Amino acid sequence: MIRKTVICCLTIVFFAAAAATQNLPDQRSDVTALTLLLRLYDTIAAKNPGYDDTLKEIAALDSQKQEARLTVLAGRNSHDVQITALIDTLMASPVYKMFRRIDPEVHRRLLAALPYGTIGDTSEIGQIQLELFRHRKSLAALFKTVSAVNIDQAVSVAKRWAPPGDYRTPSIRYILYGSNDAYARDSAVGFDLYRVIMTKRLAPDWYNKLDSIPPAEIEAVLAHEFQHVFAHSFLWPMTNYFDTWQKQWEDFILRQTVSEGVATACDPPSGLKKALFEDTVIVEFWLREFERVVGLVRRDQITGDSADAWLARSAFYATLPLLDDYMKRTYPAGNPRVAAEMQITDHPSSIYVLGWWMISHIDATPGGHDLVIELLTEPHKLFDLYNATVTDPKLKIAL
């Protein structure tokens, strides 16, 4: 009974404080998790006065004694009724259920371990949460940033890239998490401000002037995710059945390529990302890889697990040599600014590069926009429509 009372009272306090001190965002935006997390940070800081001095004392100990001392401090937080109530409420919020990728109990422990360490965490999330905690006073500016977002503008852009129809605007659930970006699920869009917006700037600026982030940056990402929601029932019908895994796998990567290509049209790449996504050496590499792996699948010369593993590698690890090669080809004498940007730009992964490359080429032809919309219901026309837009044999796809 005490725990429930505390949670209810805290929730009332959170939103009363937010209404009094922040510009309120569009009611379709859910900032519950942001409000709860910042209140949790403040509460932990208030209950651990002088933690900087304590950290210095711990740093002087050997590793075994450090771990023991940190465990004691984390245990103290985890037995505090107010802190545990805040963590419980945060973990129960809808956006945490969308984003959670680690064991909930581990996440509880790493939050309780603040501000001293990242006990029990084997991912980067604990370190990110510690970093966010230390910059907590700067994070309140995000409410102003979110409140300035024009959701109707994002909806308008997304509708242009979806079949005609009446669409309900998805709810937007903001979070500061660290291991996710933004993605659509059912009728909601989860949006990790840390990963999508803050860390897309050079590191020294991650926590500076967060209230001056252009709303258009968020609106473009939202349009991308809204398009996924609007097009989902057309592109991913429940009636698709396959008699072999090979047919299902090929159908999946084809639909995924159309899906990300059309959604990216709502948020077109610019700057270094555009240069990478439209670099013909990178494009040709992925065209040949698609031909190779799909060919293996069709001839039953690869297992489903191996095909899935290739697809997973193509999203990140296989892009690293491509980035290195691009730098050597484009900046043989080196370029520190571009090298720094390489660390924060989206990687030129197979699905995203070919999706954008093919869809943008089709859209640029007379009547091309209508053909792009048609692909959302007939994705198997993608390669034929794309091949008709290019004359260089090396940039065609033989599938």
C-alpha positions in Angstrom: 0.0 0.0 0.0 2.9 2.4 0.9 4.6 1.7 -2.5 1.4 2.3 -4.5 0.7 5.6 -2.6 4.3 6.8 -3.2 4.1 6.0 -6.9 0.7 7.8 -7.4 1.9 10.8 -5.4 5.2 11.0 -7.4 3.4 10.8 -10.7 1.2 13.7 -9.8 4.2 15.7 -8.7 6.1 14.9 -11.9 3.4 16.2 -14.2 2.5 19.2 -12.1 6.2 20.2 -12.1 6.5 19.6 -15.9 3.4 21.8 -16.5 4.7 24.6 -14.3 8.3 24.7 -15.5 8.4 23.4 -19.1 6.7 24.2 -22.4 4.3 21.4 -22.8 4.7 19.4 -26.0 1.9 18.3 -28.4 -0.5 16.0 -26.5 0.4 13.3 -29.0 3.9 13.3 -27.5 4.5 11.2 -24.5 7.4 12.6 -22.3 6.5 10.5 -19.3 9.8 8.6 -19.4 11.9 11.8 -19.8 10.1 13.4 -16.8 10.5 10.3 -14.7 14.2 9.8 -15.6 15.2 13.3 -14.7 13.3 13.1 -11.4 15.1 9.9 -10.7 18.5 11.5 -11.4 17.7 14.4 -9.1 16.4 12.2 -6.3 19.5 10.0 -6.4 21.8 13.0 -6.4 19.9 14.5 -3.4 20.1 11.2 -1.5 23.8 10.8 -2.2 25.4 14.1 -1.2 29.1 14.4 -1.7 29.2 11.5 -4.2 32.1 13.1 -6.1 34.3 12.8 -3.0 33.1 9.3 -2.4 34.1 8.4 -6.0 37.6 9.7 -5.4 37.9 7.6 -2.3 36.7 4.5 -4.3 39.1 5.2 -7.1 42.0 4.8 -4.7 41.0 1.2 -3.8 42.0 -1.9 -5.6 39.5 -3.4 -8.1 38.1 -6.0 -5.7 37.5 -3.5 -2.9 36.0 -1.0 -5.4 33.4 -3.5 -6.5 32.6 -4.4 -2.9 32.2 -0.7 -2.0 30.1 0.1 -5.1 27.9 -2.9 -4.3 27.2 -1.5 -0.8 26.3 1.9 -2.2 24.1 0.5 -4.9 22.3 -1.6 -2.3 21.6 1.4 -0.3 19.8 3.1 -3.2 17.9 -0.1 -4.1 16.5 -0.2 -0.5 15.3 3.4 -0.7 11.5 3.5 -1.1 11.4 6.7 -3.1 14.2 5.7 -5.5 12.8 2.2 -6.1 9.3 3.7 -6.6 10.7 5.9 -9.3 12.5 3.1 -11.0 9.4 0.9 -10.9 7.3 3.6 -12.4 9.9 4.3 -15.1 10.2 0.6 -16.0 6.4 0.3 -16.3 6.1 3.2 -18.7 5.0 2.2 -22.3 8.2 3.5 -23.9 10.4 1.3 -21.8 8.4 -1.7 -22.8 9.1 -0.7 -26.4 12.8 -0.1 -26.0 14.0 -2.6 -23.4 16.8 -4.8 -24.8 18.5 -5.9 -21.6 17.3 -7.9 -18.6 14.9 -5.7 -16.6 16.6 -6.6 -13.4 20.0 -5.7 -14.7 18.5 -2.3 -15.8 17.1 -1.8 -12.3 20.5 -2.5 -10.8 22.4 -0.2 -13.1 20.0 2.7 -12.3 20.2 2.0 -8.6 24.0 2.0 -8.9 24.0 5.6 -10.0 26.0 7.8 -9.4 28.8 5.5 -8.5 29.0 2.9 -11.3 27.4 0.5 -13.7 27.2 -2.7 -11.6 26.0 -5.8 -13.3 25.8 -4.2 -16.8 27.7 -5.8 -19.7 26.5 -3.3 -22.3 27.2 0.3 -22.9 23.8 1.4 -21.4 25.2 1.7 -17.8 28.0 4.0 -18.9 25.5 6.1 -21.0 23.2 6.4 -18.0 26.1 7.5 -15.8 27.0 10.1 -18.4 23.4 11.4 -18.6 23.2 11.6 -14.8 26.3 13.7 -14.7 24.8 16.1 -17.3 21.3 16.0 -15.9 21.0 19.8 -15.5 21.4 20.2 -19.2 18.7 17.6 -20.1 15.7 19.7 -19.1 16.2 21.8 -22.2 15.0 18.8 -24.2 11.4 19.6 -23.2 11.6 22.9 -25.1 13.0 21.1 -28.1 10.3 18.5 -28.1 7.5 21.1 -27.6 8.7 22.9 -30.7 8.2 19.9 -33.0 5.5 20.2 -35.6 3.9 16.8 -35.7 1.4 17.8 -38.4 4.4 18.6 -40.6 5.8 15.2 -40.1 2.5 13.6 -40.8 2.1 15.6 -44.0 5.5 14.4 -45.3 4.8 10.8 -44.4 1.4 10.8 -46.1 3.0 11.9 -49.4 5.0 8.6 -49.4 2.0 6.4 -48.5 -1.0 5.2 -50.5 -4.0 7.5 -50.2 -6.1 7.0 -47.1 -7.1 8.3 -43.7 -4.3 7.6 -41.2 -4.3 8.0 -37.5 -1.3 9.8 -36.2 0.9 7.5 -34.1 1.7 8.5 -30.5 5.3 9.5 -30.0 7.1 8.2 -26.9 10.4 9.9 -26.1 13.2 8.4 -24.0 16.8 8.9 -23.1 18.2 5.3 -23.3 21.2 4.8 -25.4 21.1 1.6 -27.4 18.1 2.4 -29.7 17.3 5.0 -32.3 13.7 5.6 -33.4 11.3 2.9 -34.6 7.7 2.2 -35.2 5.7 -0.5 -33.5 1.9 -0.8 -34.0 0.4 2.6 -33.5 3.4 4.2 -31.7 6.8 5.6 -32.4 9.6 5.2 -29.9 12.2 7.9 -30.1 15.6 7.8 -28.2 16.7 11.4 -28.1 20.1 10.4 -27.0 20.9 8.1 -29.9 18.9 9.9 -32.7 19.6 13.6 -31.9 22.2 14.2 -29.2 25.0 11.8 -30.4 24.5 12.8 -34.1 26.5 15.9 -33.2 30.3 16.0 -32.4 30.9 14.8 -28.9 31.8 18.2 -27.3 28.3 19.5 -28.3 26.2 16.6 -27.0 25.0 18.4 -24.0 25.3 22.0 -25.2 22.3 24.1 -26.2 19.9 21.2 -26.3 17.0 23.7 -26.5 18.3 25.0 -29.8 18.2 21.8 -31.7 16.2 22.5 -34.9 12.7 20.9 -34.6 13.1 19.9 -38.3 15.7 17.3 -37.3 13.1 15.5 -35.1 10.3 16.1 -37.6 12.2 14.4 -40.4 12.9 11.3 -38.3 9.2 11.2 -37.2 8.1 11.4 -40.8 10.3 8.4 -41.6 8.8 6.4 -38.8 5.2 7.6 -39.5 5.6 6.4 -43.1 6.5 2.9 -41.7 3.3 2.9 -39.7 1.1 4.2 -42.6 2.5 1.7 -45.1 2.7 -1.3 -42.9 -0.6 -2.9 -43.8 0.1 -2.5 -47.5 3.7 -3.7 -47.5 3.5 -6.4 -44.9 0.1 -8.2 -45.4 -0.9 -10.9 -43.0 -1.8 -13.2 -46.0 1.8 -13.9 -47.1 2.6 -17.6 -46.8 5.6 -19.4 -48.2 6.3 -23.1 -48.7 10.1 -22.7 -48.2 12.3 -20.5 -46.0 14.2 -19.4 -49.1 11.2 -17.8 -50.7 10.3 -16.2 -47.3 13.8 -14.8 -46.8 14.1 -13.3 -50.3 10.6 -11.8 -49.9 11.6 -10.3 -46.6 14.8 -8.5 -47.8 12.9 -7.2 -50.9 10.1 -5.8 -48.8 12.6 -4.4 -46.2 14.5 -2.7 -49.0 11.4 -1.0 -50.3 10.3 -0.2 -46.8 13.5 1.6 -45.8 14.0 3.2 -49.2 10.5 4.8 -49.2 10.8 5.8 -45.6 14.2 7.4 -46.2 12.6 9.6 -48.8 10.8 11.3 -45.9 14.1 12.0 -44.3 16.6 12.3 -47.3 20.3 11.9 -46.5 22.4 15.0 -46.5 26.1 15.8 -46.0 28.4 12.9 -45.4 25.5 10.4 -45.1 24.3 11.4 -48.6 27.9 11.1 -49.9 28.2 7.6 -48.5 24.7 6.4 -49.5 25.2 7.6 -53.1 28.9 6.6 -53.5 28.8 4.3 -56.5 31.6 2.1 -55.2 29.6 1.4 -52.1 26.4 0.9 -54.1 28.0 -1.5 -56.5 29.5 -3.5 -53.6 26.0 -4.0 -52.1 24.5 -4.8 -55.5 27.0 -7.6 -56.0 26.4 -8.8 -52.5 22.7 -9.0 -53.0 23.2 -10.9 -56.2 25.6 -13.3 -54.5 23.6 -14.1 -51.4 20.2 -14.2 -53.0 21.7 -16.5 -55.6 23.0 -18.8 -52.8 19.6 -18.8 -51.2 17.8 -19.6 -54.5 20.2 -22.5 -55.2 19.9 -23.8 -51.6 23.6 -23.4 -51.1 23.4 -21.5 -47.8 21.5 -22.2 -44.6 18.9 -19.9 -43.2 21.1 -19.1 -40.2 24.0 -18.1 -42.5 21.7 -15.9 -44.6 20.4 -14.2 -41.5 24.0 -13.8 -40.2 25.0 -12.1 -43.5 22.1 -9.7 -43.2 23.0 -8.8 -39.7 26.7 -8.2 -40.6 25.6 -6.1 -43.5 23.9 -3.7 -41.1 27.1 -2.8 -39.3 30.3 -4.8 -39.3 30.4 -5.2 -43.1 30.2 -1.4 -43.4 33.4 -0.7 -41.5 35.7 -1.6 -44.4 33.5 0.4 -46.7 33.9 3.5 -44.5 37.7 3.0 -44.4 37.9 2.5 -48.1 35.8 5.6 -48.7 38.1 7.7 -46.6 41.2 6.5 -48.4 39.7 7.1 -51.8 38.1 10.4 -51.1 40.7 11.9 -48.7 44.0 10.3 -49.3 45.8 12.9 -47.3 43.3 12.6 -44.4 40.6 14.9 -43.2 40.1 15.1 -39.4 36.7 16.8 -39.7 35.3 14.1 -41.9 37.0 11.4 -39.8 35.1 12.7 -36.8 31.8 12.8 -38.7 32.4 9.2 -39.7 32.0 8.3 -36.0 28.4 9.7 -35.8 26.9 9.3 -39.2 24.6 6.4 -40.2 26.6 3.5 -41.6 26.1 2.6 -45.3 24.3 -0.7 -44.6 23.0 -2.9 -47.4 19.2 -2.4 -47.0 19.4 1.3 -46.4 21.9 2.1 -49.1 20.1 0.1 -51.8 16.7 1.1 -50.6 17.5 4.8 -50.9 19.5 4.4 -54.1 16.8 2.5 -55.9 13.8 4.4 -54.7 15.4 7.8 -55.3 16.3 6.7 -58.9 12.7 5.5 -59.6 11.2 8.6 -58.0 13.3 10.9 -60.3 11.8 9.4 -63.5 8.6 10.8 -65.1 5.7 9.4 -63.1 8.2 7.8 -60.8 6.5 8.9 -57.6 3.4 7.0 -58.5 5.5 3.9 -59.2 7.2 4.3 -55.8 3.8 4.3 -54.1 2.8 1.2 -56.2 5.8 -0.6 -54.8 4.3 -0.6 -51.4 1.7 -3.0 -52.6 3.8 -4.7 -55.3 7.4 -4.7 -54.0 8.5 -7.5 -56.4 8.6 -4.9 -59.2 11.5 -3.1 -57.4 14.5 -4.5 -59.4 12.8 -4.2 -62.8 11.7 -0.6 -62.2 15.1 0.3 -60.8 17.1 -1.4 -63.7 15.1 0.7 -66.1 16.5 3.9 -64.6 20.2 3.2 -65.0 22.4 2.6 -68.1 25.7 1.6 -66.5 25.7 -2.2 -66.5 27.7 -2.2 -63.2 24.9 -0.4 -61.5 22.1 -2.8 -62.6 21.1 -5.8 -60.4 20.8 -9.2 -62.0 18.0 -10.6 -60.0 
